[in-house]
């Protein structure tokens, strides 16, 4: 490029580049710099001064024309702070040491497949088009604190993005469109605490297959209009939605199916506005709040090792009752195991009993009746005290009846002495023979009562054996 064609402002940039000096154009009457001048500098038009490191360090510029560095290899760092780029920069496949566009305005940015040895700083930047980072590799951090991404259905396209450090989009970060992070890998943390994400009725975050080495943070008053998908995502430590607010999510607010994380914090500022899908997710520690549970959950195959401060069993059963899949044996057994591990055996049995009752509601009529009998008599094997109460009650009534109206001896000379409690027990318990039932015959209406005791005993024994066998089989 012929430097004779440079404007006075461009000459300042031209001379500063080989020395790596900072040029601040704020306050100058002419702030315009042609993109072709910047491109020429970055592609070697001005070699660095011996002993210095060339760099583009520009503040307050207005860059005219398209800045195209597609597939370029730039040995210098690029810094355009608080500037205006009138056309969308095309940096696809760029190889550069470091890139800073902090506080700058531009109609989008193409940085797909780029390789940045250091970090990328877009804090405070304003993009009115898509930020394309698909397939890019960033050797440091991606900083977008306070940035605003608007004007495109996909605000940030980070498909297959690789970031060696953190991705920071805090402190007023705003996105008016989808954050697409499917297949992305972030070795550090993804922090969106306090961010505002706007994509009503669609995915605010689409992170299928996303991998985060440390924390995925959507806490600190983050406001999300839209849904979040983290299906098949892997997060090294914590996924947090503490004090976040979600609205306009559509039928499914959170798709966390097959998510793997050390800890999941579901304590938003208000109840989640749609279903939360935790199907086959694997979580170390779950922290949630009954006040903000969604109306619908999908808990099919959901595995967790612990729940922070297990709630009273009635509240946790309400949680299971929100499962759209109805009765799932594994979900009840897993919760019961959690209570049992905490030495809360009574609550564990209550969970398993509630599961049997929910299962019964979906059975045919005959199954409902049979299940009801098992519930009333022995609590499906989880309420042994109920069985003892039934036995004691029937035995007491039988004793009173046969004491008031004694039966006659079948063979008077051979009959043993009559005892009303033993006779009632002989009728009631089919596995016991005390010699009373065979020696005496009820008289009058007490014969029908005796038949009742025999039938009750057989029914009680059958239901008890079935219920206890089921419990042993499932334990």
Long-range contacts (C-beta under 8 A, 24 or more apart in sequence): 1-36, 1-37, 1-40, 1-45, 6-37, 7-32, 9-33, 10-34, 10-37, 13-37, 13-38, 13-41, 13-56, 13-58, 13-61, 14-41, 14-46, 16-57, 17-41, 17-46, 17-54, 17-55, 17-56, 17-76, 18-46, 18-47, 18-48, 18-49, 18-52, 18-54, 19-48, 19-49, 19-52, 19-54, 20-48, 20-52, 20-53, 20-54, 20-55, 20-57, 20-76, 21-57, 22-57, 22-58, 22-59, 23-57, 23-58, 23-59, 24-59, 24-60, 25-58, 25-59, 25-60, 25-61, 26-59, 26-60, 26-82, 27-60, 28-60, 31-60, 31-61, 31-62, 32-61, 32-62, 32-63, 32-64, 33-58, 33-61, 33-62, 33-63, 33-64, 34-63, 34-64, 34-65, 35-63, 35-64, 35-65, 35-66, 35-67, 35-68, 35-85, 35-87, 35-89, 36-65, 38-63, 38-67, 39-67, 39-68, 39-69, 42-69, 42-72, 42-74, 42-76, 42-78, 43-69, 43-72, 43-74, 48-76, 55-79, 56-80, 58-83, 59-83, 62-86, 66-90, 67-91, 69-94, 70-94, 77-118, 80-104, 88-129, 92-132, 98-140, 101-125, 102-143, 107-151, 108-132, 108-151, 108-152, 111-136, 112-136, 112-157, 115-139, 116-140, 119-143, 119-165, 122-147, 123-147, 123-168, 126-150, 127-151, 127-155, 130-154, 130-155, 130-156, 130-157, 130-177, 131-155, 131-156, 131-157, 132-157, 133-157, 133-158, 133-161, 134-158, 134-159, 134-160, 134-161, 135-159, 135-160, 135-161, 136-161, 136-162, 137-162, 138-162, 138-163, 138-164, 138-165, 139-164, 139-165, 140-164, 140-165, 141-165, 141-166, 141-167, 141-168, 141-188, 142-166, 142-167, 142-168, 143-168, 144-168, 144-169, 144-173, 145-169, 145-170, 145-171, 145-172, 145-173, 146-170, 146-171, 146-172, 146-173, 147-173, 147-174, 148-173, 148-174, 148-175, 148-176, 149-174, 149-175, 149-176, 149-177, 150-174, 150-175, 150-176, 150-177, 151-176, 151-177, 152-177, 153-177, 153-178, 154-178, 154-180, 155-179, 155-199, 156-180, 156-181, 158-184, 159-183, 159-184, 160-184, 161-185, 161-186, 163-187, 163-188, 164-188, 166-190, 166-191, 166-214, 167-191, 169-195, 170-194, 170-195, 170-220, 172-196, 174-198, 175-199, 175-204, 178-202, 178-203, 178-204, 178-205, 178-206, 178-226, 179-204, 179-205, 179-206, 179-207, 180-206, 181-205, 181-206, 181-207, 181-210, 182-206, 182-207, 182-208, 182-209, 182-210, 183-208, 183-209, 183-210, 184-210, 184-211, 185-210, 185-211, 186-210, 186-211, 186-212, 186-213, 187-213, 188-212, 188-213, 188-214, 189-213, 189-214, 189-215, 189-216, 189-217, 190-215, 190-216, 190-217, 191-215, 191-217, 192-217, 192-218, 192-222, 193-217, 193-218, 193-219, 193-220, 193-221, 193-222, 194-220, 194-221, 194-222, 195-222, 195-223, 196-222, 196-223, 196-224, 197-222, 197-223, 197-224, 197-225, 197-226, 198-225, 198-226, 199-225, 199-226, 200-225, 200-226, 200-247, 200-248, 201-226, 201-248, 201-249, 201-250, 202-226, 202-227, 202-250, 203-227, 203-228, 203-229, 204-228, 205-229, 205-230, 207-231, 207-233, 208-232, 208-233, 209-233, 210-234, 211-235, 212-236, 214-238, 215-239, 215-240, 216-240, 216-261, 218-244, 219-243, 219-244, 219-265, 221-245, 221-269, 223-247, 224-249, 225-249, 226-250, 227-252, 227-253, 227-254, 227-255, 227-274, 228-253, 228-254, 228-255, 229-255, 230-254, 230-255, 230-256, 230-259, 231-255, 231-256, 231-257, 231-258, 231-259, 232-257, 232-258, 232-259, 233-259, 233-260, 233-261, 234-259, 234-260, 234-261, 235-259, 235-260, 235-261, 235-262, 236-261, 236-262, 237-261, 237-262, 237-263, 238-262, 238-263, 238-264, 238-265, 239-263, 239-264, 239-265, 240-265, 241-265, 241-266, 241-267, 241-268, 242-267, 242-268, 243-267, 243-268, 243-269, 244-268, 244-269, 245-269, 245-270, 246-270, 246-272, 246-273, 247-273, 248-273, 249-273, 249-274, 250-274, 251-275, 252-276, 252-277, 253-294, 256-281, 257-281, 257-298, 258-282, 259-283, 263-287, 266-292, 267-292, 268-292, 271-295, 275-324, 278-302, 288-319, 290-315, 290-318, 290-319, 293-318, 293-319, 293-322, 294-322, 295-322, 296-322, 296-324, 297-322, 297-323, 297-324, 298-323, 298-324, 298-325, 299-323, 299-325, 299-328, 299-331, 300-325, 300-328, 300-331, 301-330, 302-331, 302-334, 303-334, 304-334, 304-338, 306-338, 307-338, 310-338, 310-339, 310-342, 310-344, 313-339, 313-344, 313-347, 313-350, 313-351, 316-351, 317-350, 317-351, 317-354, 320-351, 320-354, 320-355, 321-358, 326-358, 326-362, 327-355, 327-358, 327-359, 327-361, 327-362, 329-355, 329-359, 329-474, 332-358, 333-474, 349-382, 349-383, 350-382, 352-380, 352-382, 352-471, 352-474, 353-379, 353-380, 353-382, 353-383, 356-380, 356-382, 370-463, 373-459, 373-463, 374-463, 374-466, 374-467, 377-459, 377-460, 377-463, 377-464, 377-467, 378-460, 378-463, 378-464, 378-467, 378-468, 379-467, 380-467, 380-470, 380-471, 381-464, 381-467, 381-468, 381-469, 381-470, 381-471, 382-471, 387-460, 387-464, 390-460, 391-428, 391-460, 394-424, 394-428, 394-453, 394-456, 395-421, 395-424, 395-425, 395-428, 397-424, 398-423, 398-424, 398-425, 398-427, 398-428, 398-449, 398-453, 399-424, 401-446, 401-449, 402-442, 402-446, 405-442, 405-443, 405-444, 405-445, 405-446, 406-440, 407-440, 407-441, 407-442, 407-443, 407-446, 407-450, 408-440, 408-441, 408-443, 409-439, 409-440, 409-441, 410-438, 410-439, 410-440, 410-441, 411-439, 414-439, 415-439, 415-440, 424-453, 427-453, 427-454, 427-457, 428-453, 428-454, 428-456, 428-457, 429-457, 429-461, 430-454, 430-457, 430-458, 430-461, 431-461
